[in-house]
Amino acid sequence: MKPDMKSCDAMERTAQILSDTWTMLIMHALNEGEKRFCELERELSGISTRTLINKLRKLEEEKLVKKTLEGHYQATEKGKGLKVIEKAMRTYGEKYL
């Protein structure tokens, strides 16, 4: 059976957004609650300041994250939708890795 093109396009687009090392880790942190930049930097040990800035900008462009007037970053409703993928990744990792 040939896959539906709309389905493939949706999967490809999602994979493009999530394909880097830090995106899901940032989203996991923000899905736990809003955080200031320095809190994210501390929580995501190993990420450089420049990389975090760039990833947050990209996530804002994708409307997965927004920055509040108080300077906090928070997951949008669209970003919160990634919790399903996050849970699946955690389950898979615990079972197979």
C-alpha positions in Angstrom: 0.0 0.0 0.0 1.4 3.4 -1.0 1.5 6.0 1.8 -0.8 9.0 1.5 1.1 12.0 0.2 -0.5 14.4 2.7 0.6 12.1 5.5 4.1 11.9 4.1 4.3 15.7 3.7 3.2 16.2 7.3 5.7 13.7 8.6 8.5 15.2 6.6 7.7 18.7 7.8 7.5 17.5 11.4 10.8 15.7 11.0 12.4 18.9 9.6 11.3 20.9 12.7 12.4 18.2 15.2 15.6 17.0 13.5 18.2 18.7 15.5 19.7 17.7 18.8 18.2 20.3 21.1 14.6 20.9 19.9 12.8 18.2 21.9 15.0 18.9 24.9 14.0 22.5 24.9 10.4 21.7 24.3 10.5 19.2 27.2 11.8 21.9 29.5 9.2 24.4 28.4 6.4 21.9 28.5 7.1 21.6 32.2 6.5 25.3 32.6 7.7 28.7 31.5 11.4 29.5 32.0 13.8 32.4 31.8 16.7 32.1 29.3 19.2 31.5 32.1 17.0 28.7 33.6 16.9 26.9 30.2 20.7 27.3 29.8 21.3 25.7 33.3 18.8 22.9 32.7 20.2 22.0 29.2 23.8 21.4 30.2 26.0 21.2 27.2 24.1 23.7 25.0 26.0 26.9 24.1 24.4 30.3 24.6 24.5 30.9 20.9 22.9 27.6 20.1 20.1 28.2 22.6 19.5 31.7 21.2 19.2 30.3 17.7 17.0 27.4 18.6 14.6 29.6 20.6 14.4 32.0 17.6 13.6 29.0 15.3 11.0 27.7 17.7 9.4 31.1 17.9 9.3 31.3 14.1 7.6 27.9 14.1 5.1 29.2 16.7 6.1 26.4 19.1 7.4 28.8 21.7 6.7 32.4 22.7 8.5 34.9 24.8 6.4 36.8 27.4 6.7 40.5 28.2 8.4 39.4 31.4 11.1 37.7 29.4 10.0 34.1 30.1 9.8 31.5 27.4 6.8 29.2 27.2 5.4 26.5 25.0 2.4 27.6 22.9 -0.5 25.3 22.3 1.2 24.1 19.1 4.3 23.4 21.2 2.4 21.6 23.9 1.2 19.2 21.1 4.7 17.8 21.0 4.1 16.2 24.4 2.8 13.2 22.5 6.0 12.8 20.6 8.0 13.5 23.7 6.2 10.7 25.5 6.7 8.3 22.6 10.4 9.1 22.4 10.8 8.5 26.2 8.9 5.2 26.0 10.9 4.0 23.0 14.2 5.0 24.7 13.3 3.2 27.9 12.3 0.1 26.1 14.9 -0.2 23.4 18.0 1.9 24.2 
